[in-house]
Amino acid sequence: MFESFIKKAAKIIREEGPVSLVRKAYKKIVQSKEIEKIIAEAKSNVEIEISIIIPVYNAVAYTRECIEKVYTIGSDHTFEVIVVDNASSDNTPDEMKNETVRRAHFSYYRMKNNLGFAGGVNYGIQKARGQYIVILNNDTLPTSGWIDRMFEAFEKDPTLGIVSPVTNYVGEGLQLERTAEELEPDEIDSYASGLEECDVDYEPNRLVFFCVMLRRSVIEQIGLLDEGYIKGNFEDDDYCLRAILSGYKLGVVRSAFVFHYGSITFKKNMIIHSDHMELNRKRFFLKAGSLATALRVPFNKTRNPCISVIMRTLNRRNLLSSALISLANQTFRDFEVVLVNDGGESVKDLVDRFANHFPITYIENEKSKGRTPALNIGLSGVATNWVAFLDDDDIVYPWHFATFYRYAQANPEGKMFYGNHNRAVFQTTNSKTPVLLSGAKPWSYDKDQLWVANHIPMHSWLIAKECFETVGIFDENQSMLEEFEFFVRLSKNYDFHHVDRVTCEYRFYLDGMNSMINQREKTLDSLQYIYEKHKTSNIQIVKDRAYELETLEIQIRKINLLKEEMNDNPKRKSDLTWQLVKLVLGF
């Protein structure tokens, strides 16, 4: 191509003579679009290492500022910028066409319809040529070295699949740099220059996609972003989950900083998060629950467990299988399982099956000793420093232990950690999809409240073994609320640390609701036992306890009335069952 350009230029000069040769030659060549072809060919022959995809929807001033910063900073690596316009109604098209003329390796694509964040990113990925893909919000301002330091992180650790810089605005988690929260845009370069080189922090759960870099191999292996999430939110959680389940790690590069204005697309376009957030949340956790209970190829099991998971089971084989699968799918592998079968049918074949996934000790009681003694039997053989629990009818999400262990390592003074959970209602114990899934309200630790009611399901804990050595094991006088009584004792010696992440699922089954409903009076007895055992002079706690008992008594009376109505009106059984569910579970 270039040789033909030279020949054409020489021909023009020969034909036109010596007057304004260069000017005339240039004009004719440009008019013939020969220059455009040469430039296009030159661009296509450059090996692009990094593709930066910027999905946009209006807010063109922020887009322009972001692009200017990307090119001003530059990189030691060849990069291209791909702007995907989700049918903006401002002057984004004109501005981006100007950028196309001004910038090297810059592409602009305008969509006929708004494809949403995931759709825009996916379109850009399909146009990208780089071996690394950067997804960058248009309301961001990169700083020096941002892209090179993320690139270096990948080169150093082949297990990394997705990495992120730190930022001033991202909600919570490792990506948030607390010392940068009050920064103004004109301060970011100075701030970033003071960041020290340091190791990558590994994130066990998810990265917010305000700015991330991905290996192309990750995309080739797990595919594109899920476009089923409305407008935006949770598609990044979804993608991170799929990446970690495929064996990749997530990392935060602490020496790379990108300023984030935060939610500009939503603010500028007056998009309300709450309109679609709960739908997206439900979509994600339905998928997470499904992936958590789909058995995968065994990992190499640990020889040095640091967490012991105590499980108790009694004649719930299919539920136990799902719970064990959710353990087999953990991304953190250094744990063992102690399974206590409290006098039920043998599940030795299940134990043998899962022994390929993790170390498992199987204890089989000839006769049932009860739910609380079963826990203590499991505890008696624990040799690890940390203990977790999982009943046979619940599950943990794949990032459960990884999240807790990281928090425990980051807070060495902590001995008791608990997280958030979802609540799911299934039609039967054989159902695969819940009929109702909702997030339980996160509970911030309050010792006084803990002396009134329990807000923490047992499988949402990670607790140091020394806690049991200090305050004792579970009270076997109780057949209900044994974990609550233990918490009251524990709180006298230890503070509880709240891990503000949803890591597990508390499951309920409509075909087993009768036993739960019929146990409400036992629950009342257990509550009274705890209050009597752990008396207090705190007047407010005394009042709150009285209210708690009164509320439970009222609930029991309502349950009995509904049961009577159900007997009198069998045709209304389904409707009345749901009323009972809402009453007992608080949905």
C-alpha positions in Angstrom: 0.0 0.0 0.0 2.7 2.5 1.0 4.7 1.8 -2.2 1.6 2.5 -4.4 1.2 5.7 -2.4 4.8 6.8 -3.3 4.3 5.9 -7.0 1.1 7.9 -7.1 2.7 10.9 -5.5 5.6 10.7 -7.9 3.2 10.5 -10.9 1.3 13.6 -9.7 4.6 15.6 -9.4 5.7 14.6 -12.9 2.4 15.6 -14.4 1.8 18.8 -12.5 5.4 20.3 -12.7 7.4 22.0 -10.1 4.7 24.5 -8.8 3.2 23.7 -5.4 4.1 20.1 -6.0 3.7 18.8 -2.4 0.5 20.8 -1.8 -1.2 19.6 -5.0 0.0 16.0 -4.5 -1.3 16.0 -0.9 -4.7 17.4 -2.0 -5.3 14.9 -4.7 -4.2 11.9 -2.6 -6.5 13.0 0.3 -9.4 13.4 -2.2 -8.7 10.0 -3.5 -9.0 8.7 0.2 -5.6 7.0 -0.3 -4.3 8.4 3.0 -7.3 7.0 4.9 -6.6 3.5 3.4 -2.9 3.8 4.4 -3.7 4.9 7.9 -6.3 2.2 8.3 -3.9 -0.5 7.1 -1.2 0.9 9.5 -3.6 0.8 12.4 -4.7 -2.8 11.6 -1.0 -4.0 11.6 -0.2 -2.6 15.0 -0.4 -5.3 17.7 -2.7 -4.0 20.4 -1.9 -5.3 23.9 -4.8 -3.6 25.8 -8.3 -2.6 24.7 -10.1 0.0 26.8 -13.9 -0.2 26.5 -15.9 2.8 27.7 -19.7 2.3 27.6 -21.5 5.6 27.6 -25.0 6.9 27.8 -25.2 10.8 27.7 -22.9 12.7 30.2 -20.6 13.6 27.3 -18.5 16.1 29.3 -17.4 13.3 31.6 -16.7 11.0 28.6 -14.6 13.7 27.0 -12.6 14.3 30.2 -12.0 10.6 30.7 -10.7 10.1 27.2 -8.4 13.1 27.5 -6.9 11.7 30.7 -6.4 8.2 29.2 -4.5 9.6 26.2 -2.6 12.3 28.2 -1.3 9.6 30.6 -0.6 7.0 28.0 1.0 3.7 28.6 4.1 1.6 28.1 1.9 -0.8 26.2 0.0 -0.3 23.0 -3.7 0.3 23.6 -6.9 1.2 21.8 -10.0 3.0 23.1 -13.4 1.7 22.1 -16.4 3.9 23.0 -19.8 2.2 22.8 -22.6 4.7 22.8 -25.9 3.3 24.1 -28.1 5.6 22.0 -27.2 8.9 23.8 -29.6 11.8 23.3 -27.0 14.5 23.9 -24.2 15.6 21.6 -22.1 12.5 22.3 -22.1 11.4 18.6 -20.6 14.7 17.4 -18.1 14.8 20.2 -16.9 11.2 19.6 -16.6 11.7 15.9 -14.2 14.5 16.6 -12.3 12.3 19.0 -12.0 9.7 16.2 -10.2 12.2 14.0 -7.9 13.4 16.9 -7.0 10.1 18.5 -4.8 7.1 17.5 -6.4 3.7 17.9 -9.8 5.2 18.8 -13.1 3.6 17.7 -16.6 4.9 18.2 -19.8 2.7 17.9 -23.3 4.1 18.3 -26.0 1.6 19.2 -29.5 2.0 17.7 -31.0 1.2 21.2 -29.7 1.3 24.7 -28.2 -2.2 25.4 -27.5 -1.4 29.0 -24.1 -1.6 30.7 -23.6 -5.3 30.0 -24.8 -5.1 26.4 -22.5 -2.1 25.6 -19.5 -3.8 27.2 -20.2 -7.0 25.3 -20.3 -5.1 22.0 -17.0 -3.5 22.8 -15.4 -6.8 23.7 -16.4 -8.2 20.4 -14.6 -5.3 18.6 -11.5 -5.4 20.9 -8.1 -6.6 19.6 -6.2 -6.6 22.9 -5.0 -9.5 24.9 -6.2 -7.6 28.0 -9.6 -5.9 28.2 -10.2 -2.9 30.3 -13.8 -2.0 31.2 -13.8 1.7 32.2 -16.8 3.8 33.3 -17.0 7.2 31.6 -17.2 9.0 34.9 -13.6 8.1 35.9 -10.2 9.8 35.7 -7.2 7.5 35.5 -3.8 8.5 37.0 -0.3 7.8 36.0 0.7 4.1 35.8 -2.9 2.8 36.2 -2.9 0.6 33.2 0.7 -0.5 33.4 0.5 -1.6 37.0 -2.6 -3.7 36.3 -0.8 -5.2 33.3 2.2 -6.1 35.5 0.0 -7.8 38.1 -1.2 -10.2 35.4 2.3 -10.9 34.2 3.5 -11.7 37.7 0.5 -14.0 38.6 -1.0 -16.2 35.9 -3.8 -17.2 38.3 -5.3 -13.7 38.2 -8.3 -13.4 35.9 -9.7 -9.9 36.8 -7.9 -7.0 38.5 -9.0 -3.5 39.6 -7.2 -0.3 40.7 -8.1 1.3 44.0 -10.5 4.3 44.0 -12.2 7.0 46.1 -15.8 5.9 45.4 -17.0 2.3 45.1 -19.2 1.6 48.1 -17.1 -0.8 50.2 -14.5 -3.5 49.9 -10.8 -3.7 49.0 -11.2 -1.4 46.0 -12.1 1.5 48.2 -9.1 3.6 49.3 -10.4 5.3 52.5 -7.7 8.0 52.4 -8.9 9.1 49.0 -12.6 9.5 49.8 -12.5 13.3 50.0 -10.2 13.9 47.0 -11.1 16.5 44.4 -10.3 15.8 40.7 -7.4 18.3 40.7 -5.7 16.5 43.6 -5.7 12.9 42.2 -2.4 13.0 40.3 -0.5 14.2 43.3 -2.2 11.6 45.5 -1.5 8.8 43.0 2.2 9.7 42.9 2.4 9.0 46.6 1.1 5.4 46.4 3.7 2.9 47.2 4.4 -0.3 45.2 2.8 -3.1 47.0 1.5 -6.6 46.5 -1.9 -7.4 45.0 -4.7 -7.9 47.5 -6.8 -10.9 46.6 -10.6 -10.3 46.7 -12.6 -13.4 47.5 -16.0 -12.3 46.3 -16.5 -9.6 43.7 -15.0 -6.5 42.0 -17.1 -3.5 41.1 -16.7 -3.0 37.4 -16.2 0.8 37.5 -12.7 -0.1 36.2 -11.3 -3.6 35.8 -8.9 -5.4 33.5 -9.6 -8.9 32.3 -7.5 -11.5 30.6 -8.9 -12.4 27.2 -8.6 -16.1 28.2 -11.2 -15.5 30.9 -13.6 -14.2 28.3 -12.9 -17.0 26.0 -13.5 -19.5 28.8 -16.6 -18.1 30.5 -18.1 -15.9 27.8 -19.5 -12.4 27.9 -21.4 -10.4 30.6 -25.0 -11.6 31.3 -27.3 -9.0 29.6 -30.3 -10.2 31.6 -29.6 -7.7 34.4 -31.8 -4.6 33.9 -29.9 -1.3 33.1 -26.9 -2.2 35.3 -25.9 -3.7 38.7 -25.1 -7.3 39.6 -23.7 -8.1 36.2 -20.2 -7.6 37.7 -21.1 -9.9 40.7 -22.3 -12.5 38.2 -19.1 -12.3 36.1 -16.8 -12.5 39.1 -18.6 -15.5 40.4 -18.2 -17.3 37.1 -14.5 -16.4 36.9 -13.7 -17.7 40.4 -15.7 -20.9 39.8 -13.5 -21.4 36.7 -10.4 -21.2 38.9 -9.3 -17.6 38.4 -8.5 -15.1 41.2 -9.7 -11.5 41.6 -7.1 -8.9 42.6 -6.9 -5.3 43.6 -3.7 -3.5 42.6 -3.1 -1.0 45.4 -0.5 1.0 43.5 -2.9 1.9 40.7 -5.5 4.6 41.3 -8.5 5.7 39.3 -10.7 8.5 40.4 -14.5 7.8 40.2 -17.1 10.5 40.3 -19.7 7.8 41.0 -23.1 6.8 39.4 -23.0 9.7 36.9 -24.9 7.8 34.3 -27.7 7.1 36.8 -27.7 10.6 38.2 -27.5 12.5 34.8 -30.2 10.4 33.3 -32.3 10.3 36.5 -32.3 6.5 36.6 -33.5 5.2 40.0 -31.5 2.3 41.3 -34.4 0.9 43.4 -36.6 0.4 40.3 -34.6 -2.6 39.2 -32.0 -3.4 41.9 -34.1 -6.0 43.7 -34.9 -7.8 40.4 -31.2 -7.9 39.6 -30.3 -9.0 43.1 -32.8 -11.9 42.9 -31.5 -12.9 39.4 -28.0 -13.0 40.7 -28.6 -15.0 43.9 -30.9 -17.5 42.1 -27.9 -18.1 39.8 -25.5 -18.2 42.8 -27.7 -20.7 44.6 -27.9 -22.9 41.5 -24.1 -22.7 40.8 -23.4 -23.4 44.5 -25.4 -26.7 44.4 -24.1 -28.0 41.0 -21.3 -30.4 41.7 -18.1 -29.7 39.8 -14.9 -31.6 39.2 -13.0 -32.2 42.5 -10.3 -29.7 43.4 -7.1 -30.9 45.1 -8.2 -31.3 48.7 -6.2 -29.8 51.4 -3.8 -31.6 53.7 -3.6 -28.6 56.2 -7.2 -27.5 57.0 -7.5 -24.4 59.1 -11.3 -24.4 59.4 -13.5 -27.3 60.6 -17.1 -27.3 59.4 -19.5 -29.0 61.8 -22.6 -30.6 60.2 -25.5 -32.5 61.7 -28.0 -34.5 59.7 -31.0 -36.7 60.3 -32.9 -38.4 57.5 -32.6 -35.6 55.0 -30.4 -37.1 52.4 -31.2 -35.0 49.4 -30.9 -31.8 51.4 -27.6 -33.0 52.8 -26.3 -33.6 49.3 -27.0 -30.0 48.3 -25.3 -28.7 51.5 -22.2 -30.8 50.8 -22.1 -29.7 47.2 -22.1 -26.1 48.3 -19.0 -26.9 50.4 -17.3 -28.8 47.5 -17.8 -25.6 45.4 -15.9 -23.3 47.9 -13.1 -21.2 46.3 -11.3 -21.4 49.6 -10.1 -25.0 50.0 -8.3 -25.2 53.4 -11.2 -26.7 55.4 -12.4 -30.1 56.6 -15.9 -31.4 57.4 -17.1 -33.2 60.5 -20.5 -34.8 59.7 -22.6 -36.1 62.6 -25.4 -38.4 61.6 -27.7 -38.3 64.6 -29.3 -41.8 64.4 -30.7 -41.5 60.9 -30.3 -43.7 57.8 -26.7 -44.2 56.8 -25.2 -41.7 54.4 -21.8 -43.4 54.2 -22.0 -43.5 50.4 -22.4 -39.7 50.3 -19.5 -39.3 52.6 -17.3 -41.5 50.3 -18.5 -39.4 47.3 -17.5 -36.1 48.8 -14.2 -37.4 50.3 -12.7 -36.7 46.9 -13.5 -33.0 47.5 -12.4 -32.3 51.1 -11.3 -34.2 54.2 -14.4 -35.5 55.9 -14.9 -37.3 59.3 -18.1 -39.2 59.6 -19.6 -39.9 63.0 -22.7 -42.1 63.1 -24.9 -42.1 66.3 -26.6 -45.5 66.7 -29.6 -43.7 68.3 -30.5 -40.0 68.2 -28.9 -38.0 70.9 -30.6 -34.7 69.9 -29.7 -31.7 67.8 -27.6 -30.0 70.5 -25.5 -33.0 71.6 -24.9 -33.7 67.9 -23.2 -30.3 67.7 -21.0 -30.9 70.7 -20.0 -34.4 69.4 -18.9 -32.7 66.2 -16.9 -30.1 68.2 -15.2 -32.7 70.3 -12.9 -33.8 67.4 -11.9 -30.3 66.1 -8.2 -29.7 65.8 -8.2 -26.5 63.7 -8.1 -23.0 65.0 -11.4 -22.0 63.3 -14.8 -23.5 63.4 -17.8 -23.1 61.1 -21.3 -24.7 61.0 -23.7 -25.8 58.3 -27.0 -27.6 58.9 -28.0 -30.2 56.3 -30.9 -28.0 55.0 -28.9 -24.8 54.2 -26.2 -23.8 51.8 -23.2 -21.5 51.6 -22.3 -19.5 48.5 -18.9 -20.3 46.8 -17.2 -17.2 48.3 -18.3 -18.0 51.9 -15.1 -19.2 53.5 -12.8 -17.1 51.3 -14.6 -14.0 52.5 -14.6 -14.9 56.2 -11.0 -16.1 56.2 -9.8 -12.8 54.6 -11.6 -10.8 57.2 -10.2 -12.9 60.0 -6.7 -12.5 58.6 -7.2 -8.7 58.3 -8.6 -8.5 61.9 -6.4 -10.7 64.0 -7.9 -9.5 67.3 -11.3 -10.9 66.2 -12.5 -14.3 67.3 -16.2 -14.2 66.3 -17.2 -13.2 62.8 -20.7 -13.3 61.2 -22.1 -12.2 57.8 -25.3 -11.5 56.0 -27.6 -14.1 54.5 -30.5 -14.6 52.2 -33.7 -16.4 53.1 -35.2 -18.8 50.5 -38.5 -20.7 50.6 -38.9 -23.8 48.5 -42.2 -25.6 47.7 -40.7 -29.0 48.7 -37.4 -30.5 49.8 -37.0 -31.8 46.2 -37.5 -28.4 44.6 -34.5 -26.8 42.8 -35.8 -23.2 42.5 -37.2 -21.2 45.4 -40.6 -19.7 45.3 -39.4 -16.8 47.4 -35.9 -15.4 47.8 -35.1 -12.3 49.8 -32.2 -10.7 51.6 -32.4 -10.7 55.4 -31.8 -7.2 56.7 -28.1 -6.9 57.7 -27.6 -6.7 61.5 -24.9 -4.5 63.0 -23.6 -6.0 66.2 -25.3 -4.6 69.4 -24.6 -6.5 72.6 -27.8 -5.4 74.3 -29.9 -6.5 71.3 -28.1 -9.8 71.3 -29.4 -10.4 74.9 -32.9 -10.1 73.6 -33.1 -12.0 70.3 -30.8 -13.9 67.9 -30.2 -12.3 64.5 -27.4 -14.6 63.3 -28.0 -18.0 61.7 -25.5 -20.6 62.7 -24.1 -21.1 59.2 -23.2 -17.4 58.9 -20.5 -17.6 61.5 -16.8 -18.2 61.6 -15.6 -18.6 65.2 -12.2 -19.3 66.8 -12.0 -22.7 68.6 -10.6 -20.9 71.7 -14.1 -19.4 72.2 -15.5 -22.8 73.1 -12.5 -23.4 75.4 -13.3 -20.1 77.2 -17.1 -20.2 77.5 -17.9 -23.8 77.0 -19.9 -25.8 74.5 -23.6 -25.7 73.6 -26.1 -26.1 76.5 -27.6 -29.6 76.1 -30.5 -28.7 78.3 -31.9 -27.0 75.2 -33.4 -28.6 72.1 -34.1 -25.2 70.5 -32.2 -21.9 70.4 -29.0 -23.6 71.5 -26.9 -21.2 69.4 -28.7 -18.1 70.9 -27.9 -19.2 74.5 -24.3 -19.8 73.4 -24.1 -16.3 71.9 -25.3 -14.7 75.1 -22.5 -16.4 77.0 -20.0 -15.6 74.3 -20.8 -11.9 74.3 -19.7 -11.7 77.9 -16.1 -12.4 76.8 -15.9 -11.4 73.1 -17.0 -8.8 70.7 -18.6 -9.9 67.4 -17.3 -8.7 64.1 -19.9 -8.1 61.3 -18.7 -9.1 57.8 -21.1 -7.0 55.6 -21.3 -9.5 52.7 -24.1 -12.0 51.8 -22.3 -15.4 51.9 -25.0 -18.0 52.6 -28.6 -19.0 52.2 -31.0 -19.9 55.1 -33.5 -22.3 53.5 -37.1 -23.2 54.4 -39.4 -25.9 52.9 -43.2 -25.6 52.7 -43.6 -29.4 53.0 -41.7 -29.2 56.3 -43.4 -26.1 57.7 -45.7 -28.1 60.0 -42.8 -29.2 62.3 -41.5 -25.6 62.5 -44.9 -24.2 63.2 -45.6 -26.9 65.9 -42.3 -26.1 67.6 -43.2 -22.5 68.3 -44.3 -23.3 71.9 -40.9 -25.1 72.4 -39.2 -22.0 71.1 -41.1 -20.0 73.7 -40.0 -22.3 76.5 -36.4 -22.1 75.3 -36.5 -18.3 75.2 -37.8 -18.2 78.7 -35.0 -20.6 79.8 -32.3 -18.3 78.3 -33.7 -15.2 79.9 -33.9 -17.0 83.3 -30.4 -18.4 82.9 -28.9 -15.1 81.8 -30.6 -12.5 84.0 -29.8 -8.8 83.6 -30.2 -5.6 85.6 -30.4 -3.6 82.4 -33.9 -2.1 82.5 -34.1 -1.7 78.7 -33.1 -5.3 78.0 -35.7 -6.5 80.6 -38.4 -4.5 78.8 -37.3 -5.7 75.4 -37.3 -9.3 76.6 -40.8 -8.9 77.9 -42.0 -7.5 74.6 -40.2 -10.4 72.7 -42.0 -13.0 74.9 -45.4 -11.2 74.4 -44.9 -11.1 70.6 -44.1 -14.8 70.4 -47.1 -15.6 72.6 -49.3 -13.5 70.2 -47.8 -15.3 67.2 -48.6 -18.7 68.8 -52.2 -17.7 69.3 -52.5 -16.5 65.6 -50.9 -19.8 64.4 -53.5 -21.8 66.4 -56.3 -19.8 64.9 -55.0 -20.2 61.4 -54.6 -24.0 61.9 -58.2 -24.2 63.1 -59.3 -22.2 60.0 -57.3 -24.5 57.8 -59.1 -27.6 59.3 -62.5 -25.9 58.8 -61.7 -24.7 55.3 -59.4 -27.2 53.5 -60.0 -25.4 50.2 -58.1 -22.4 51.5 -55.2 -24.5 52.7 -52.7 -23.0 50.2 -53.6 -19.4 51.1 -53.6 -20.1 54.8 -50.2 -21.9 54.5 -48.7 -18.8 53.1 -50.1 -16.8 55.9 -48.5 -19.1 58.3 -45.2 -18.9 56.5 -45.3 -15.1 56.5 -46.2 -15.1 60.2 -43.5 -17.5 61.3 -40.7 -16.4 59.0 -41.5 -12.7 59.0 -41.5 -12.3 55.2 
